[in-house]
Amino acid sequence: MSPIVSIQTLHKSYDDGFEALKGVSLEIEEGEILALLGPNGAGKTTLISTVCGITTATSGTVTVGGHDIIKDFRAARSLIGLVPQEINLEPFEKVINTVRFSRGLYGKPRDDAAIEKVLRSLSLWDKKDARIHALSGGMKRRVLIAKALAHDPRVLFLDEPTAGVDVELRRDMWDVVADLKASGVTIILTTHYIEEAEAIADRVGVIAKGELLLVEKKTKLMKRMGQKQLEVQLAEKIDAVPASLRSDAVTLSEDGCTLIYTYDTKRERTGITKLLSQVADAGLVLRDLSTRQSSLEDIFVTLVREDAA
């Protein structure tokens, strides 16, 4: 099956010589959620803006639904919904009129049933006659999504969709995204919140300094690069790791009460049995044991740090 979005060797340079994108290639399958992670200035927003036709690439090609975004702009753009970072809404307009207007911009005929469906899906129907300025920040974000969905796009770009939104509303937004995916919408989101990507993405892309470092299925990435840690809580505080336990894999917590052993889950032997035997031989008394899996944030930080090296 052909990807719904195909990006090939995309470059974007500015007059001052700054390269925002350095040959980015990426294919996005229909119906998936792809999370783009990267620090500020990595090129996330530039990439989205280029695909959406807001910024013109220096070179490279992009197709959406088989339509070239330059040669067949109208057809490509009709398939795309964009939720920008900034809340750029007319403050004194009603919610329902704001969303209707967006549908009309794409030449779609008035369809009150379709608008109602979108507003209900985003828990906005009871706010349909409210003025934008009277809404909370989270509700304004939902209106932005409603505007982007008003013309029935097949691909939805979410640029930092939960920036400035409290934790409860952020989780509500995750549910909204999951519902959109279930309805067949392909979703590409940029985010600074690693837990957001970990919670809802199918695949994760990491971008830094205009280069795409990797794109991989979230579960496969975490399995391939993730490590586990065994935390050995001691009955008494120690000042340093005993000489018999010293290795790159064993560290001591700041409070001196926990030995932390990092191991690779893919190895045939984890070394845990040997470690516990060495702990006993060193005369240390265990209080408790626990394990911890590396998070997506750990992996992200490692990748970006390696790229900066």
Backbone as CSV, one residue per row, in Angstrom:
resi,resn,N_x,N_y,N_z,CA_x,CA_y,CA_z,C_x,C_y,C_z
1,MET,0.838,-1.195,0.000,0.000,0.000,0.000,0.877,1.250,0.000
2,SER,0.550,2.222,-0.848,1.335,3.451,-0.950,1.131,4.305,0.295
3,PRO,2.189,4.974,0.743,2.045,5.870,1.908,1.151,7.046,1.555
4,ILE,0.413,7.546,2.542,-0.458,8.691,2.271,0.349,9.985,2.195
5,VAL,1.491,10.041,2.915,2.409,11.176,2.816,3.798,10.643,2.489
6,SER,4.388,11.179,1.435,5.728,10.761,1.035,6.618,11.997,0.915
7,ILE,7.680,12.030,1.705,8.625,13.153,1.724,9.980,12.614,1.277
8,GLN,10.537,13.228,0.227,11.787,12.730,-0.338,12.839,13.830,-0.387
9,THR,13.959,13.579,0.304,15.151,14.444,0.333,14.791,15.931,0.393
10,LEU,14.040,16.288,1.407,13.551,17.655,1.561,14.619,18.536,2.208
11,HIS,14.931,19.634,1.504,15.880,20.626,2.015,15.172,21.968,2.148
12,LYS,15.520,22.700,3.195,15.039,24.066,3.347,16.177,24.926,3.886
13,SER,16.612,25.891,3.045,17.663,26.818,3.444,17.141,28.240,3.349
14,TYR,17.693,29.119,4.176,17.300,30.522,4.173,18.428,31.379,3.600
15,ASP,18.121,32.627,3.307,19.082,33.519,2.659,20.361,33.699,3.464
16,ASP,20.254,33.583,4.791,21.449,33.753,5.623,22.298,32.485,5.698
17,GLY,21.871,31.438,4.947,22.633,30.200,4.903,22.189,29.136,5.886
18,PHE,21.273,29.490,6.767,20.810,28.513,7.762,20.015,27.404,7.089
19,GLU,20.364,26.149,7.403,19.652,24.980,6.870,18.675,24.460,7.925
20,ALA,17.398,24.655,7.680,16.387,24.195,8.634,16.078,22.718,8.438
21,LEU,16.161,22.250,7.186,15.950,20.837,6.871,17.091,20.361,5.976
22,LYS,17.634,19.207,6.303,18.813,18.700,5.596,18.537,17.326,4.989
23,GLY,17.786,17.323,3.904,17.552,16.065,3.192,16.659,15.088,3.920
24,VAL,15.566,15.580,4.474,14.649,14.721,5.232,13.822,13.854,4.285
25,SER,13.795,12.566,4.542,12.952,11.623,3.803,12.108,10.856,4.805
26,LEU,10.821,10.738,4.504,9.898,10.120,5.455,8.639,9.675,4.725
27,GLU,8.179,8.476,5.023,6.922,7.988,4.468,5.978,7.655,5.615
28,ILE,4.745,8.137,5.498,3.761,7.990,6.571,2.592,7.176,6.045
29,GLU,2.271,6.108,6.742,1.214,5.207,6.308,-0.159,5.729,6.726
30,GLU,-1.154,5.397,5.938,-2.514,5.830,6.236,-3.001,5.208,7.540
31,GLY,-3.601,6.035,8.398,-4.203,5.541,9.630,-3.271,5.427,10.817
32,GLU,-2.013,5.831,10.668,-1.095,5.728,11.806,-0.974,7.065,12.542
33,ILE,-0.431,6.984,13.749,-0.071,8.183,14.503,1.449,8.218,14.586
34,LEU,2.022,9.266,14.000,3.474,9.445,14.028,3.796,10.641,14.896
35,ALA,4.660,10.450,15.882,5.092,11.543,16.750,6.490,11.972,16.343
36,LEU,6.660,13.278,16.089,7.969,13.840,15.780,8.512,14.525,17.025
37,LEU,9.617,14.010,17.530,10.248,14.555,18.724,11.521,15.284,18.342
38,GLY,11.797,16.357,19.045,13.032,17.080,18.793,13.090,18.325,19.651
39,PRO,14.291,18.801,19.952,14.431,20.029,20.753,13.986,21.253,19.961
40,ASN,13.913,22.395,20.613,13.583,23.646,19.927,14.572,23.896,18.796
41,GLY,14.040,24.320,17.641,14.903,24.607,16.498,15.347,23.389,15.725
42,ALA,14.766,22.221,16.038,15.194,20.989,15.373,14.717,20.903,13.926
43,GLY,13.614,21.604,13.600,13.069,21.540,12.245,11.679,20.948,12.169
44,LYS,11.069,20.673,13.328,9.751,20.026,13.343,8.691,20.894,12.659
45,THR,8.591,22.143,13.095,7.569,23.035,12.552,7.851,23.365,11.088
46,THR,9.125,23.511,10.732,9.481,23.768,9.327,9.036,22.615,8.446
47,LEU,9.217,21.398,8.920,8.808,20.223,8.144,7.306,20.221,7.935
48,ILE,6.545,20.435,8.995,5.092,20.466,8.886,4.640,21.607,7.974
49,SER,5.224,22.786,8.151,4.840,23.953,7.350,5.102,23.720,5.870
50,THR,6.163,23.000,5.560,6.492,22.713,4.163,5.474,21.754,3.557
51,VAL,5.141,20.699,4.291,4.156,19.733,3.785,2.799,20.405,3.582
52,CYS,2.463,21.334,4.466,1.163,22.008,4.398,1.139,23.181,3.422
53,GLY,2.262,23.472,2.784,2.290,24.527,1.780,2.474,25.927,2.332
54,ILE,2.800,26.048,3.617,3.012,27.359,4.225,4.418,27.864,3.918
55,THR,5.376,26.938,3.875,6.769,27.240,3.556,7.144,26.479,2.288
56,THR,7.933,27.088,1.436,8.369,26.442,0.198,9.748,25.824,0.396
57,ALA,9.897,24.572,0.041,11.172,23.879,0.191,12.191,24.399,-0.811
58,THR,13.459,24.318,-0.438,14.536,24.666,-1.368,14.679,23.585,-2.427
59,SER,14.541,22.341,-2.025,14.561,21.210,-2.957,13.905,20.019,-2.297
60,GLY,13.634,18.988,-3.109,12.953,17.799,-2.609,11.502,17.782,-3.038
61,THR,10.830,16.674,-2.787,9.428,16.526,-3.189,8.588,16.011,-2.038
62,VAL,7.311,16.385,-2.066,6.334,15.910,-1.082,5.043,15.595,-1.830
63,THR,4.475,14.430,-1.563,3.152,14.106,-2.087,2.243,13.734,-0.925
64,VAL,0.981,14.102,-1.062,-0.043,13.748,-0.082,-1.186,13.093,-0.841
65,GLY,-1.468,11.848,-0.509,-2.497,11.115,-1.247,-2.165,10.990,-2.725
66,GLY,-0.867,10.970,-3.045,-0.427,10.866,-4.427,-0.349,12.188,-5.165
67,HIS,-0.739,13.292,-4.522,-0.731,14.611,-5.156,0.507,15.402,-4.728
68,ASP,1.245,15.917,-5.690,2.405,16.741,-5.397,1.946,18.064,-4.785
69,ILE,2.579,18.475,-3.694,2.104,19.668,-2.983,2.370,20.964,-3.747
70,ILE,3.227,20.917,-4.767,3.488,22.096,-5.592,2.682,22.035,-6.894
71,LYS,2.805,20.926,-7.626,2.152,20.807,-8.929,0.639,20.646,-8.815
72,ASP,0.182,20.033,-7.720,-1.250,19.784,-7.545,-1.662,20.259,-6.151
73,PHE,-1.387,21.543,-5.910,-1.532,22.103,-4.563,-2.931,21.939,-3.996
74,ARG,-3.951,22.288,-4.763,-5.318,22.271,-4.235,-5.745,20.875,-3.802
75,ALA,-5.457,19.882,-4.628,-5.845,18.512,-4.298,-5.099,18.016,-3.063
76,ALA,-3.798,18.350,-2.985,-3.004,17.916,-1.831,-3.481,18.603,-0.555
77,ARG,-3.689,19.913,-0.645,-4.064,20.683,0.545,-5.453,20.312,1.045
78,SER,-6.337,19.882,0.150,-7.696,19.509,0.573,-7.693,18.269,1.464
79,LEU,-6.602,17.500,1.404,-6.496,16.277,2.207,-5.884,16.534,3.579
80,ILE,-5.429,17.778,3.822,-4.660,18.094,5.019,-5.426,19.009,5.966
81,GLY,-5.370,18.675,7.245,-5.823,19.572,8.301,-4.625,19.938,9.150
82,LEU,-4.537,21.200,9.549,-3.392,21.655,10.337,-3.861,22.366,11.600
83,VAL,-3.333,21.920,12.724,-3.567,22.598,14.006,-2.249,23.242,14.414
84,PRO,-2.137,24.575,14.285,-0.860,25.244,14.570,-0.597,25.377,16.058
85,GLN,0.639,25.762,16.376,1.003,25.978,17.783,0.231,27.150,18.380
86,GLU,0.162,28.233,17.632,-0.440,29.453,18.155,-1.964,29.403,18.060
87,ILE,-2.631,29.951,19.051,-4.097,30.034,19.034,-4.483,31.307,18.278
88,ASN,-4.780,31.148,16.986,-5.082,32.299,16.130,-6.560,32.280,15.735
89,LEU,-7.408,32.588,16.699,-8.856,32.557,16.496,-9.442,33.957,16.652
90,GLU,-10.523,34.232,15.942,-11.230,35.505,16.080,-11.956,35.509,17.433
91,PRO,-11.539,36.349,18.370,-12.028,36.240,19.751,-13.524,36.482,19.937
92,PHE,-14.152,37.273,19.064,-15.558,37.622,19.277,-16.513,36.821,18.393
93,GLU,-15.973,35.838,17.673,-16.824,35.000,16.833,-17.316,33.794,17.626
94,LYS,-18.477,33.268,17.227,-19.004,32.067,17.873,-18.231,30.838,17.377
95,VAL,-18.198,29.831,18.234,-17.481,28.592,17.906,-18.012,27.989,16.610
96,ILE,-19.320,27.846,16.486,-19.886,27.160,15.330,-19.608,27.922,14.036
97,ASN,-19.649,29.249,14.084,-19.367,30.032,12.882,-17.899,29.932,12.473
98,THR,-17.031,29.869,13.473,-15.599,29.724,13.217,-15.319,28.436,12.444
99,VAL,-15.966,27.353,12.873,-15.737,26.056,12.240,-16.397,26.007,10.865
100,ARG,-17.591,26.566,10.734,-18.270,26.623,9.432,-17.423,27.373,8.404
101,PHE,-16.838,28.476,8.833,-16.034,29.295,7.929,-14.851,28.506,7.379
102,SER,-14.211,27.712,8.247,-13.068,26.907,7.804,-13.489,25.894,6.742
103,ARG,-14.667,25.310,6.918,-15.158,24.359,5.924,-15.359,25.075,4.580
104,GLY,-15.914,26.277,4.637,-16.160,27.032,3.416,-14.894,27.418,2.682
105,LEU,-13.798,27.629,3.416,-12.529,27.997,2.789,-12.043,26.938,1.803
106,TYR,-12.441,25.701,2.023,-12.016,24.609,1.145,-13.055,24.313,0.059
107,GLY,-14.027,25.217,-0.066,-15.022,25.047,-1.116,-16.045,23.973,-0.823
108,LYS,-16.109,23.541,0.430,-17.071,22.512,0.799,-18.448,23.156,1.015
109,PRO,-19.507,22.508,0.572,-20.850,23.061,0.799,-21.215,23.033,2.281
110,ARG,-22.107,23.910,2.678,-22.533,23.946,4.072,-23.148,22.600,4.452
111,ASP,-22.736,22.095,5.598,-23.229,20.800,6.064,-23.288,20.861,7.587
112,ASP,-24.447,21.263,8.099,-24.589,21.442,9.545,-24.437,20.128,10.304
113,ALA,-24.847,19.029,9.670,-24.715,17.723,10.327,-23.247,17.363,10.506
114,ALA,-22.429,17.659,9.497,-20.995,17.363,9.573,-20.331,18.222,10.642
115,ILE,-20.712,19.504,10.710,-20.146,20.398,11.719,-20.552,19.948,13.117
116,GLU,-21.798,19.550,13.270,-22.257,19.061,14.578,-21.474,17.822,14.991
117,LYS,-21.237,16.927,14.049,-20.491,15.707,14.351,-19.085,16.036,14.848
118,VAL,-18.423,16.975,14.179,-17.072,17.370,14.579,-17.084,17.991,15.978
119,LEU,-18.020,18.905,16.203,-18.087,19.579,17.500,-18.417,18.609,18.628
120,ARG,-19.312,17.683,18.365,-19.654,16.688,19.392,-18.457,15.795,19.704
121,SER,-17.711,15.409,18.672,-16.562,14.521,18.877,-15.492,15.174,19.740
122,LEU,-15.488,16.503,19.768,-14.505,17.242,20.546,-15.097,17.859,21.818
123,SER,-16.304,17.409,22.176,-17.014,17.913,23.365,-17.188,19.426,23.317
124,LEU,-17.514,19.922,22.130,-17.698,21.357,21.930,-19.141,21.745,21.592
125,TRP,-20.008,20.757,21.442,-21.361,21.064,20.981,-22.089,21.999,21.940
126,ASP,-21.892,21.788,23.225,-22.577,22.663,24.190,-21.962,24.060,24.238
127,LYS,-20.827,24.231,23.557,-20.173,25.543,23.492,-20.336,26.182,22.116
128,LYS,-21.194,25.619,21.289,-21.261,26.051,19.882,-21.599,27.530,19.728
129,ASP,-22.383,28.079,20.643,-22.783,29.488,20.536,-21.951,30.414,21.421
130,ALA,-20.930,29.851,22.056,-20.063,30.669,22.914,-19.083,31.461,22.055
131,ARG,-18.717,32.636,22.545,-17.688,33.428,21.879,-16.310,32.847,22.235
132,ILE,-15.405,32.901,21.281,-14.087,32.302,21.476,-13.391,32.856,22.714
133,HIS,-13.501,34.156,22.956,-12.775,34.765,24.074,-13.262,34.254,25.432
134,ALA,-14.447,33.645,25.458,-15.002,33.147,26.720,-14.543,31.725,27.036
135,LEU,-13.814,31.104,26.128,-13.393,29.718,26.319,-12.069,29.626,27.071
136,SER,-11.861,28.489,27.720,-10.577,28.208,28.369,-9.537,27.901,27.297
137,GLY,-8.265,27.876,27.701,-7.199,27.552,26.754,-7.362,26.182,26.136
138,GLY,-7.786,25.197,26.958,-7.991,23.850,26.439,-9.105,23.786,25.421
139,MET,-10.197,24.519,25.675,-11.314,24.544,24.732,-10.928,25.235,23.422
140,LYS,-10.119,26.272,23.521,-9.643,26.945,22.306,-8.816,25.977,21.453
141,ARG,-8.015,25.155,22.117,-7.252,24.139,21.383,-8.201,23.190,20.645
142,ARG,-9.288,22.829,21.302,-10.261,21.937,20.664,-10.906,22.618,19.451
143,VAL,-11.154,23.912,19.556,-11.725,24.642,18.415,-10.746,24.613,17.236
144,LEU,-9.455,24.764,17.534,-8.452,24.681,16.468,-8.509,23.330,15.756
145,ILE,-8.679,22.261,16.536,-8.791,20.933,15.936,-10.066,20.823,15.114
146,ALA,-11.167,21.371,15.644,-12.440,21.351,14.916,-12.309,22.079,13.580
147,LYS,-11.645,23.231,13.577,-11.413,23.976,12.333,-10.631,23.126,11.330
148,ALA,-9.614,22.419,11.846,-8.772,21.607,10.966,-9.515,20.403,10.406
149,LEU,-10.558,19.950,11.132,-11.314,18.767,10.697,-12.568,19.125,9.903
150,ALA,-12.872,20.404,9.800,-14.151,20.832,9.216,-14.328,20.397,7.768
151,HIS,-13.239,20.264,7.033,-13.347,19.892,5.600,-13.047,18.406,5.363
152,ASP,-13.126,17.596,6.426,-12.946,16.132,6.331,-11.591,15.728,5.758
153,PRO,-10.488,16.207,6.343,-9.162,15.829,5.831,-8.829,14.389,6.165
154,ARG,-7.934,13.824,5.394,-7.467,12.456,5.661,-6.185,12.464,6.494
155,VAL,-5.507,13.606,6.505,-4.250,13.730,7.248,-4.351,14.945,8.161
156,LEU,-4.025,14.762,9.438,-4.101,15.853,10.400,-2.728,16.079,11.018
157,PHE,-2.231,17.323,10.894,-0.979,17.709,11.525,-1.284,18.483,12.798
158,LEU,-0.691,18.044,13.892,-0.865,18.689,15.194,0.493,19.201,15.655
159,ASP,0.671,20.515,15.625,1.953,21.105,16.005,1.871,21.558,17.464
160,GLU,2.490,20.777,18.344,2.451,21.042,19.791,1.003,21.230,20.270
161,PRO,0.153,20.214,20.067,-1.283,20.395,20.342,-1.639,20.614,21.801
162,THR,-0.779,20.190,22.725,-1.133,20.330,24.142,-0.220,21.306,24.873
163,ALA,0.463,22.165,24.128,1.312,23.168,24.760,0.454,24.098,25.617
164,GLY,0.838,24.267,26.865,0.111,25.159,27.756,-1.184,24.602,28.302
165,VAL,-1.446,23.328,28.046,-2.673,22.693,28.524,-2.350,21.887,29.778
166,ASP,-3.236,21.927,30.783,-2.947,21.194,32.017,-3.030,19.686,31.779
167,VAL,-2.532,18.924,32.754,-2.380,17.479,32.589,-3.708,16.796,32.278
168,GLU,-4.772,17.180,32.967,-6.072,16.544,32.750,-6.572,16.782,31.327
169,LEU,-6.490,18.020,30.865,-6.924,18.320,29.506,-6.025,17.654,28.478
170,ARG,-4.735,17.514,28.797,-3.816,16.851,27.884,-4.243,15.406,27.660
171,ARG,-4.628,14.745,28.732,-5.067,13.358,28.588,-6.390,13.277,27.833
172,ASP,-7.248,14.261,28.012,-8.480,14.313,27.211,-8.151,14.430,25.737
173,MET,-7.140,15.238,25.426,-6.735,15.418,24.035,-6.189,14.116,23.454
174,TRP,-5.495,13.340,24.276,-5.007,12.051,23.816,-6.183,11.158,23.406
175,ASP,-7.248,11.216,24.188,-8.441,10.433,23.847,-9.042,10.908,22.527
176,VAL,-9.043,12.227,22.314,-9.547,12.777,21.056,-8.731,12.255,19.884
177,VAL,-7.413,12.266,20.032,-6.529,11.789,18.968,-6.769,10.308,18.684
178,ALA,-6.953,9.526,19.737,-7.227,8.099,19.563,-8.533,7.880,18.797
179,ASP,-9.540,8.689,19.098,-10.826,8.589,18.387,-10.675,8.966,16.922
180,LEU,-9.860,9.987,16.648,-9.633,10.403,15.266,-8.945,9.290,14.480
181,LYS,-7.963,8.652,15.113,-7.291,7.543,14.453,-8.280,6.422,14.156
182,ALA,-9.155,6.132,15.115,-10.148,5.066,14.932,-11.080,5.370,13.761
183,SER,-11.264,6.666,13.470,-12.134,7.041,12.351,-11.396,7.041,11.020
184,GLY,-10.093,6.704,11.047,-9.334,6.582,9.805,-8.430,7.746,9.477
185,VAL,-8.354,8.748,10.357,-7.509,9.921,10.106,-6.053,9.581,10.435
186,THR,-5.151,9.956,9.528,-3.714,9.816,9.772,-3.248,11.040,10.542
187,ILE,-2.463,10.836,11.598,-2.094,11.945,12.483,-0.585,12.033,12.632
188,ILE,-0.082,13.238,12.415,1.333,13.528,12.650,1.391,14.636,13.678
189,LEU,2.036,14.369,14.799,2.101,15.402,15.832,3.536,15.682,16.228
190,THR,3.809,16.941,16.503,5.088,17.305,17.109,4.808,17.590,18.577
191,THR,5.744,17.255,19.416,5.508,17.452,20.843,6.817,17.551,21.609
192,HIS,6.775,18.326,22.708,7.884,18.353,23.646,7.634,17.368,24.784
193,TYR,6.391,16.891,24.867,6.024,15.994,25.961,6.284,14.556,25.544
194,ILE,7.375,13.992,26.057,7.755,12.643,25.663,6.652,11.645,26.008
195,GLU,5.992,11.871,27.164,4.946,10.927,27.571,3.779,10.934,26.590
196,GLU,3.612,12.040,25.868,2.559,12.124,24.864,2.833,11.127,23.738
197,ALA,4.055,11.139,23.242,4.439,10.200,22.187,4.371,8.764,22.694
198,GLU,4.810,8.563,23.929,4.825,7.217,24.494,3.408,6.684,24.666
199,ALA,2.457,7.592,24.944,1.082,7.170,25.217,0.288,6.870,23.953
200,ILE,0.503,7.637,22.870,-0.437,7.535,21.747,0.176,7.202,20.397
201,ALA,1.489,7.310,20.242,2.073,7.147,18.905,2.245,5.682,18.521
202,ASP,2.118,5.422,17.214,2.462,4.106,16.668,3.939,4.065,16.316
203,ARG,4.392,5.158,15.688,5.810,5.289,15.351,6.345,6.609,15.908
204,VAL,7.643,6.626,16.107,8.308,7.812,16.644,9.432,8.209,15.698
205,GLY,9.477,9.513,15.368,10.597,10.052,14.611,11.336,11.036,15.491
206,VAL,12.650,10.995,15.455,13.469,11.933,16.233,14.221,12.818,15.250
207,ILE,14.040,14.127,15.377,14.665,15.084,14.478,15.516,16.049,15.296
208,ALA,16.694,16.359,14.781,17.600,17.298,15.454,18.457,17.983,14.409
209,LYS,18.599,19.288,14.529,19.414,20.091,13.613,19.033,19.860,12.158
210,GLY,17.728,19.694,11.911,17.248,19.554,10.544,17.404,18.182,9.943
211,GLU,17.865,17.224,10.715,18.061,15.865,10.205,17.178,14.883,10.962
212,LEU,16.623,13.942,10.234,15.814,12.898,10.851,16.750,11.790,11.303
213,LEU,16.896,11.641,12.612,17.850,10.678,13.157,17.336,9.249,13.036
214,LEU,16.042,9.077,13.216,15.444,7.745,13.047,13.934,7.867,13.009
215,VAL,13.303,6.868,12.411,11.852,6.695,12.479,11.615,5.208,12.689
216,GLU,10.912,4.869,13.755,10.751,3.455,14.083,9.478,3.244,14.882
217,LYS,8.951,2.045,14.795,7.790,1.711,15.619,8.158,1.914,17.079
218,LYS,7.249,2.525,17.830,7.546,2.863,19.224,7.950,1.632,20.027
219,THR,7.169,0.554,19.894,7.456,-0.636,20.698,8.792,-1.260,20.310
220,LYS,9.086,-1.266,19.012,10.355,-1.840,18.534,11.530,-0.995,18.990
221,LEU,11.364,0.329,18.926,12.426,1.243,19.351,12.745,1.050,20.827
222,MET,11.702,0.977,21.645,11.926,0.837,23.077,12.534,-0.524,23.412
223,LYS,12.164,-1.534,22.625,12.733,-2.864,22.853,14.190,-2.899,22.410
224,ARG,14.491,-2.232,21.269,15.840,-2.256,20.715,16.811,-1.422,21.535
225,MET,16.375,-0.235,21.941,17.281,0.694,22.612,17.054,0.790,24.113
226,GLY,15.899,0.300,24.554,15.595,0.403,25.969,16.428,-0.548,26.806
227,GLN,16.713,-0.138,27.993,17.425,-0.980,28.942,16.611,-1.071,30.218
228,LYS,16.906,-2.084,31.009,16.257,-2.203,32.307,17.255,-1.908,33.412
229,GLN,16.716,-1.450,34.503,17.548,-1.192,35.665,16.994,-1.947,36.863
230,LEU,17.883,-2.607,37.571,17.539,-3.255,38.833,17.982,-2.323,39.952
231,GLU,17.047,-1.938,40.795,17.369,-1.072,41.925,17.411,-1.923,43.195
232,VAL,18.585,-1.973,43.799,18.805,-2.761,45.012,18.829,-1.795,46.191
233,GLN,17.728,-1.761,46.941,17.643,-0.856,48.088,18.318,-1.517,49.293
234,LEU,19.225,-0.781,49.898,20.032,-1.316,50.995,19.447,-0.939,52.350
235,ALA,19.714,-1.789,53.330,19.218,-1.533,54.688,19.951,-0.362,55.325
236,GLU,21.209,-0.159,54.911,21.998,0.936,55.464,22.699,1.699,54.347
237,LYS,22.869,2.974,54.565,23.533,3.843,53.594,25.008,3.489,53.479
238,ILE,25.548,3.572,52.239,26.983,3.373,52.018,27.545,4.607,51.311
239,ASP,28.849,4.812,51.407,29.477,5.997,50.825,29.904,5.798,49.374
240,ALA,30.148,4.527,49.001,30.619,4.253,47.637,30.293,2.808,47.267
241,VAL,30.301,2.532,45.969,30.087,1.163,45.493,31.286,0.318,45.929
242,PRO,31.056,-0.816,46.598,32.168,-1.677,47.018,33.048,-2.072,45.839
243,ALA,34.318,-2.229,46.086,35.280,-2.530,45.019,34.880,-3.775,44.229
244,SER,34.327,-4.765,44.910,33.961,-6.018,44.231,32.788,-5.854,43.270
245,LEU,32.048,-4.726,43.388,30.873,-4.490,42.536,31.115,-3.422,41.471
246,ARG,32.278,-2.799,41.506,32.519,-1.665,40.635,32.573,-2.081,39.163
247,SER,31.712,-1.427,38.379,31.688,-1.610,36.920,30.863,-0.477,36.336
248,ASP,30.905,-0.333,35.016,30.121,0.716,34.364,28.623,0.490,34.548
249,ALA,28.250,-0.768,34.843,26.824,-1.109,34.942,26.236,-0.827,36.319
250,VAL,27.080,-0.607,37.317,26.598,-0.424,38.690,26.914,0.986,39.172
251,THR,25.872,1.684,39.618,26.060,3.028,40.179,25.352,3.099,41.526
252,LEU,25.656,4.152,42.271,25.055,4.357,43.579,24.180,5.606,43.531
253,SER,22.988,5.514,44.102,22.093,6.665,44.133,22.705,7.780,44.967
254,GLU,22.200,9.009,44.760,22.745,10.169,45.472,22.632,10.038,46.987
255,ASP,21.560,9.383,47.450,21.397,9.262,48.904,22.196,8.105,49.499
256,GLY,22.864,7.321,48.613,23.707,6.231,49.096,22.953,5.013,49.580
257,CYS,21.652,4.977,49.329,20.834,3.876,49.856,20.442,2.845,48.792
258,THR,20.785,3.084,47.526,20.341,2.194,46.455,21.445,1.964,45.437
259,LEU,21.712,0.699,45.147,22.595,0.324,44.042,21.743,0.173,42.789
260,ILE,22.192,0.752,41.676,21.429,0.700,40.425,22.241,-0.064,39.396
261,TYR,21.682,-1.185,38.946,22.360,-2.054,37.989,21.616,-1.988,36.656
262,THR,22.298,-1.537,35.604,21.705,-1.422,34.273,22.103,-2.627,33.438
263,TYR,21.100,-3.268,32.819,21.393,-4.472,32.029,20.553,-4.501,30.754
264,ASP,21.012,-5.303,29.824,20.375,-5.426,28.515,19.432,-6.625,28.554
265,THR,18.153,-6.380,28.285,17.165,-7.467,28.347,17.335,-8.468,27.207
266,LYS,18.087,-8.114,26.166,18.234,-9.016,25.017,19.333,-10.061,25.244
267,ARG,20.159,-9.834,26.240,21.243,-10.789,26.497,20.689,-12.081,27.093
268,GLU,21.393,-13.178,26.813,20.956,-14.479,27.323,20.995,-14.504,28.849
269,ARG,22.018,-13.871,29.419,22.144,-13.795,30.879,22.135,-12.326,31.298
270,THR,21.323,-11.997,32.263,21.223,-10.600,32.703,22.312,-10.217,33.692
271,GLY,22.878,-11.197,34.383,23.903,-10.916,35.384,23.330,-10.578,36.749
272,ILE,22.002,-10.682,36.895,21.371,-10.307,38.163,21.760,-11.267,39.283
273,THR,21.755,-12.563,38.980,22.098,-13.558,40.007,23.501,-13.327,40.546
274,LYS,24.439,-13.075,39.620,25.831,-12.821,40.019,25.918,-11.549,40.861
275,LEU,25.185,-10.519,40.452,25.209,-9.256,41.185,24.724,-9.446,42.617
276,LEU,23.607,-10.123,42.789,23.043,-10.315,44.129,23.983,-11.127,45.009
277,SER,24.679,-12.072,44.400,25.667,-12.858,45.154,26.822,-11.965,45.614
278,GLN,27.241,-11.053,44.717,28.340,-10.142,45.068,27.907,-9.152,46.153
279,VAL,26.637,-8.730,46.095,26.113,-7.832,47.127,26.178,-8.509,48.496
280,ALA,25.772,-9.791,48.535,25.811,-10.540,49.794,27.251,-10.727,50.277
281,ASP,28.168,-11.057,49.332,29.578,-11.262,49.696,30.205,-9.980,50.234
282,ALA,29.693,-8.835,49.792,30.228,-7.550,50.256,29.685,-7.173,51.629
283,GLY,28.808,-8.017,52.178,28.267,-7.778,53.508,27.132,-6.771,53.543
284,LEU,26.538,-6.503,52.386,25.432,-5.548,52.319,24.104,-6.262,52.537
285,VAL,23.193,-5.630,53.255,21.886,-6.214,53.548,20.829,-5.550,52.665
286,LEU,20.052,-6.360,51.965,19.010,-5.848,51.067,17.752,-5.499,51.838
287,ARG,17.144,-4.395,51.462,15.838,-4.042,52.012,14.733,-4.359,50.998
288,ASP,15.017,-4.117,49.715,13.997,-4.345,48.682,14.667,-4.358,47.315
289,LEU,13.943,-4.908,46.333,14.394,-4.942,44.948,13.274,-4.428,44.041
290,SER,13.632,-3.701,42.973,12.641,-3.279,41.982,13.332,-3.099,40.645
291,THR,12.552,-3.209,39.563,13.112,-3.006,38.223,12.399,-1.845,37.541
292,ARG,13.089,-1.228,36.601,12.556,-0.085,35.869,12.989,-0.186,34.418
293,GLN,12.040,-0.037,33.492,12.327,-0.057,32.061,12.669,1.353,31.591
294,SER,13.662,1.470,30.705,13.982,2.776,30.136,12.755,3.348,29.440
295,SER,12.537,4.623,29.620,11.402,5.287,28.981,11.810,5.833,27.624
296,LEU,10.810,6.262,26.864,11.076,6.901,25.584,11.899,8.171,25.779
297,GLU,11.698,8.840,26.920,12.470,10.051,27.201,13.955,9.733,27.337
298,ASP,14.276,8.641,27.999,15.674,8.239,28.129,16.300,8.025,26.756
299,ILE,15.557,7.343,25.879,16.050,7.042,24.537,16.233,8.323,23.735
300,PHE,15.251,9.220,23.821,15.298,10.492,23.100,16.517,11.309,23.525
301,VAL,16.716,11.438,24.814,17.850,12.215,25.330,19.162,11.616,24.844
302,THR,19.261,10.297,24.843,20.479,9.628,24.382,20.750,9.914,22.913
303,LEU,19.708,9.828,22.076,19.869,10.051,20.635,20.297,11.468,20.342
304,VAL,19.631,12.441,20.963,19.954,13.851,20.714,21.350,14.175,21.220
305,ARG,21.729,13.600,22.348,23.053,13.844,22.909,24.120,13.275,21.979
306,GLU,23.881,12.091,21.415,24.832,11.492,20.486,24.966,12.331,19.223
307,ASP,23.847,12.898,18.757,23.893,13.729,17.548,24.665,15.016,17.791
308,ALA,24.615,15.524,19.012,25.291,16.776,19.340,26.796,16.572,19.556
309,ALA,27.166,15.332,19.782,28.577,15.034,20.091,29.471,15.238,18.869
